[in-house]
Structures are given as structure tokens and as C-alpha cells.
Amino acid sequence: YSMVDEADALLVAGSSLTVYSGYRFVRHAAAAGMPIAIINRGPTRGDELATVKVDAGCSPMLALLESELGAVSA
């Protein structure tokens, strides 16, 4: 939880969050009012708590995110 507490946002990539061990971090971030982004094909257990949900494969979306963030920080 301490790593979540120190973050500005939570990104979940490629998990349905069916197992509670991952879903608990989403619940913790939501309770703290933290933005939550989920990238996953199909529904996840955390969709209702997410600020944004992208229904897509992780590899192309994470590559796009990296290229966009790289362009911002350059």
C-alpha cells in the first residue's frame, strides 16, 4: 500500500482483477481519491472504480503511452 500511497495515479495493465490481491490496490487507490486507469481486453473487477478504462491490448497501448509521454518530457 505504501507504493500506491506515494503515487500520483494507479495504472492497471492486463489484469481482470479477479484475484483480490490486485483488486485491493484499486480499492485502496479509489478510497484515497487517486485517479485509476485500466488497460485490459474485456471487463475487469475494477471498472466501476476506474477513472478511465481502455478496452485494448496492453502492448500497443503501453507503447503508445510511452511514445506520448516521451514526447512530453523531451
N, C-alpha and C positions, 0 to 999 in steps of 0.2 A: 504493500500500500504506500510506502514512503516514496517510491519512484513515481507513482501516479500523483501523489500529493505535490511533488516537485515539478510536475509537467504543466504546460500551458493547455494541452489538449491530449486526448487519447485517440489513437488510431488502431483499429482492429482490422487486420487483413487476412482474409482466407480462413475464417472460422465461423461456424454456425453458432458458436457459443452454447452449444447443447450441454457441455460439461460445465458444472458450476465453477470450477477452478478458474476459468477465463471470464465467465459471466459476472463473477463477483467484482472484478475490476471495473467493469462497465457500470455496475450498480453503484460502486464507490464513487466513480467519477461523476455520475449523474447526480448523486446526493450532494456533491460538492459544487454543482453548477458548472462543471467543466464541459467544454464542447467535446463531442464524441463523433468521430467519423468511422463508418464501417464500409469496407470494400469486401464484397463476397457475392458469389453467384447464388442467387436464391435467398430465401428468408433466413434471418438469424433470430436468436432469442432476444437480442438486444435492440432490434429495430425500433421499438417504441421509445427507447431511451436515447436513440441517436439524434444528433443534430443534423447529420447528413448521412444518407445511405446510398452507396453506389453499387448497383447490381451489375457487376462485371468481374472479369478475371483479374487477379491480383497483379500478375506480371506486367501486362500492358498499362494498367492504371498506376502502379508504383513507378514504372519507367517514365510515364507522362508527368507524374508529380515531381519526380527528381529533376526532370528537364525544366519544368516550370520554376521550381524553387531555385535551381542553379542559375536560371536567367535572372531571377530577382536578386540573388546575392552577388551576382557578378558586377 
